[in-house]
Amino acid sequence: MIAQESSRGPSFWQQRSPYEPGPAVIEDLRADVVVVGGGYTGLWTAHALLDKDPGLDIVVCEADTVGYAASGRNGGFLDTSLTHGLLNGLKHFPDEIDTLERLATDNFGGMQKFFAEYGVDCDFEQVPMLEVATRRHEVEGLAEWAEVHRAHGHEAELLDAGEAQELLHSPLILGAVRRPGAGGMLDPAKLVRELARTARDRGVRVYEHSAVTAVDETGSATHGLVARTGRGSVTARRVVLATNAHTAGLLPSAGHRYVPVYDYVLVSDALTSRQREAIGWAGREGVSDSGNRFHYFRLTPDDRILWGGYDAVYRWRGPIGPEHDQDAATHEVLARNFAAMFPALAGLRFPYRWGGAIATTSRFTVTFGSRHDGRLVYALGYTGLGVGASRFAGQVLADLLQAPDSDLLKLRLVRRAPFPFPPEPLRWGAIALTRYALARADDTGRRGLWLSALDKIGVGFDS
């Protein structure tokens, strides 16, 4: 049985440390740039804009508190990839994958430099990533997976069942690939709050509890756009929409580029020393399994287990709201799957449970767009690996506004939009069929006609 979460915030991370929100917009303001959304994308974009022009007057408007949505609810995996993994990048951007991998390395290094320069406290641990196979038909793919990573300059250790179970004591694990240089773990809510702190220190005006309800033209030759809130507005030269799964509410024309799906997470009580010994995990790796419907799991700084993923829940027309933050059936499935993975931890309680909306594109990578003759730009659609990729997106958005000749803007990743999702009811039907096909593929090891057809046109739906 899963215990109820406490009431101090939607996620374990948001409850873990105190936070005092900033002021709200209560009057009409002016700025050079208004950033709508106080998560990773918005705050990284503010920093990137200041790196190019320290004199810019920037306002950030957040509907709730900074990091209230996906930035404060995710698993805290800082993966170096910009393309939802190397294999996905090869599938969609084979001609520029080496460039994207180099940019990913530079991006990760830039984050470490930023952490050091600004004294960012987000409990970052540089630990290996571990991909584990739990079904016989998944084991064969591990060797290919490791070889592809090595071919692109990454360290990847292929482990058999015995070696993998030495690292992580679970009877389900049949093999693994361990990647020592693939990123690390952090506290996602601490990171986003630190991004807000450092932005304020650099002169950015960050407003919370200031939901933007519309972005309109003003007719002015200089400050030509206005972001309206319930109690005031911000008139600006440029606008950045950094609202991810919420973007269609302000920009309906972007709605075909992504679907909002809910991901659900559990966090356990802190493990005792005996429980830690029972499961190994001395390397504190960030772990995911090889299924199409995959779990991701990690240790928190205080030795709890975070266990999430498996089922991406799409509801008819993609509603988003706090009423969907809890899903008892999905949380119970997660708990049962955890018990199968770690029978030595029978009886472990999960006092924290939550969910949140992810924006996923049909190629699982971020996509970019603009409106109002390029004066409004946006990025969305990280499909769960946005902790690192959002900083890269912030660089791209800053270049869209300030450096039109930037090499980043020439990338296919930036220039080309993913295959659009169809409108309802076709969207619902296609996603339901895909979820069923993914479950079948996990059971049988065969992609089947529907998934094979989607593969040919470069379309996917991820858990």
C-alpha positions, 0 to 999 in steps of 0.5 A, spaced: 500 500 500 502 506 498 502 512 503 499 518 502 503 524 500 504 530 505 501 537 503 507 541 502 507 541 494 506 536 488 513 533 488 518 530 493 523 535 491 518 541 492 517 538 499 524 537 501 526 544 502 523 551 504 522 556 498 519 563 499 516 565 492 517 572 489 512 577 488 506 577 483 505 582 477 500 587 480 501 593 475 503 594 468 510 593 466 515 594 460 521 590 459 526 588 453 524 581 453 518 577 457 519 570 458 513 566 460 514 560 464 519 560 470 522 553 469 528 550 466 527 553 459 525 560 461 530 561 466 536 558 462 533 563 456 534 569 461 541 567 462 543 566 455 540 572 453 544 576 459 550 572 456 549 576 450 547 582 452 548 584 460 544 590 459 537 587 457 531 588 461 528 581 462 522 580 466 520 572 467 512 571 469 511 564 472 503 562 473 505 558 480 512 558 483 518 557 479 519 550 477 512 548 479 511 544 473 515 539 469 522 542 472 520 541 479 517 534 478 522 530 474 526 524 476 533 529 476 536 525 471 541 530 468 543 526 461 548 529 457 544 527 450 540 533 447 536 528 442 533 523 447 539 518 447 544 517 442 540 512 438 534 516 437 538 522 435 541 517 430 534 515 427 532 522 426 539 526 425 544 521 422 547 527 418 549 531 424 549 527 430 556 528 431 555 535 431 549 534 436 553 530 440 559 535 441 554 540 442 551 535 448 558 535 451 559 542 451 552 543 454 554 539 459 560 542 461 557 549 460 552 547 466 558 544 470 561 551 469 555 555 471 554 551 477 561 553 479 561 560 477 554 561 481 555 557 487 549 553 485 547 548 490 542 542 487 545 536 490 549 534 483 552 527 483 556 525 477 554 518 477 554 513 471 548 511 467 545 504 467 541 501 462 538 494 464 535 488 460 529 485 464 527 480 458 530 475 454 529 479 448 532 485 450 539 482 452 541 481 445 540 489 444 545 491 449 551 489 445 549 493 439 547 499 444 554 499 447 557 498 440 553 504 437 555 508 443 563 506 443 563 508 435 561 515 437 566 516 442 562 514 449 565 509 454 560 504 455 561 497 459 557 491 457 555 487 463 552 480 463 547 478 468 552 476 473 556 482 473 550 487 472 547 483 479 553 485 482 552 492 481 544 492 483 541 486 486 535 484 483 533 477 480 530 481 474 536 483 471 539 479 465 544 484 463 546 491 462 550 497 459 554 502 464 556 509 461 560 512 466 560 519 463 553 520 461 551 525 466 549 525 473 543 526 478 541 532 482 535 535 485 531 538 480 527 543 484 533 546 487 536 547 480 530 551 478 530 555 484 537 556 484 536 558 476 531 563 479 536 566 484 542 567 480 537 570 474 535 575 480 542 576 482 543 578 475 538 583 474 532 579 472 525 581 475 522 574 476 514 574 478 511 568 481 503 567 481 503 571 475 499 567 470 499 570 463 493 569 459 494 572 453 500 575 448 497 580 444 500 585 439 500 593 441 501 596 435 508 600 437 514 600 433 518 598 439 515 594 444 510 591 440 507 585 444 504 585 451 503 579 456 497 580 460 496 577 467 490 577 471 492 583 475 497 587 470 501 586 464 508 586 461 509 590 454 516 588 451 520 588 444 520 580 444 517 574 448 519 567 449 514 562 451 517 557 455 511 553 457 512 546 454 506 542 455 502 548 457 503 552 450 497 550 446 493 554 451 497 561 449 498 559 442 493 554 439 497 553 433 503 550 436 498 544 439 499 539 433 507 539 435 506 535 441 501 531 446 501 532 453 502 526 457 502 524 464 508 521 467 507 518 475 513 517 480 514 514 487 519 516 492 520 511 498 522 512 505 529 513 506 533 506 506 536 503 512 543 500 512 541 493 511 536 495 506 542 498 502 546 492 503 541 488 500 540 491 493 547 493 492 547 500 488 554 502 491 555 506 484 549 510 485 547 509 478 541 512 474 538 506 472 532 505 466 530 498 464 530 497 456 522 496 455 518 500 451 514 502 457 520 503 461 522 505 468 527 510 471 530 509 478 535 512 482 537 514 489 536 521 492 541 524 496 538 522 503 538 514 500 530 514 498 529 510 491 525 514 486 521 510 481 517 512 476 515 512 468 512 505 465 506 508 463 505 515 459 498 516 460 494 520 455 487 523 456 482 525 451 484 532 449 490 532 453 487 536 459 492 538 464 491 540 471 492 538 479 486 533 478 491 529 474 497 529 479 494 523 482 492 516 479 491 511 484 491 505 479 498 507 475 501 508 482 499 501 484 502 498 478 508 502 479 509 499 486 507 492 484 513 493 478 518 495 484 516 489 488 518 485 482 524 488 481 527 489 488 523 483 492 529 484 498 525 491 499 518 488 501 514 492 505 518 499 503 513 504 504 512 510 498 510 516 502 511 520 496 507 520 490 505 525 484 505 526 477 505 531 472 505 533 464 510 532 459 510 535 452 512 529 447 513 530 440 513 525 435 521 524 435 522 525 442 526 531 441 525 539 443 522 543 437 522 550 436 518 555 433 516 563 432 510 567 431 509 575 430 515 576 425 520 572 429 518 577 435 515 571 439 519 564 440 518 558 443 521 551 445 517 545 447 517 537 447 523 534 451 519 528 452 523 527 459 530 529 458 529 536 459 534 537 465 540 538 460 537 539 454 533 545 456 539 549 457 541 548 450 534 550 448 535 556 452 541 558 447 537 557 441 532 561 443 537 567 445 540 566 438 533 566 435 532 573 438 539 576 438 543 572 433 540 570 426 546 568 423 548 563 429 550 556 427 545 553 432 540 555 427 542 551 421 541 545 425 536 540 422 534 539 430 532 547 430 530 548 423 525 542 422 519 541 426 517 534 428 511 530 424 505 533 427 500 529 431 493 529 428 487 532 431 482 528 435 479 523 435 484 521 430 490 523 436 486 519 441 485 513 437 493 513 434 495 513 441 491 508 444 493 503 438 501 505 439 500 504 447 497 497 446 503 495 440 508 498 445 505 493 450 505 487 445 512 489 443 515 488 450 512 482 451 514 479 445 520 482 442 517 484 436 515 491 433 509 489 429 506 492 423 503 498 427 510 500 430 514 498 424 510 503 420 511 508 425 518 507 425 518 508 417 515 515 417 520 517 423 514 517 428 513 515 435 510 515 442 514 514 448 513 512 455 
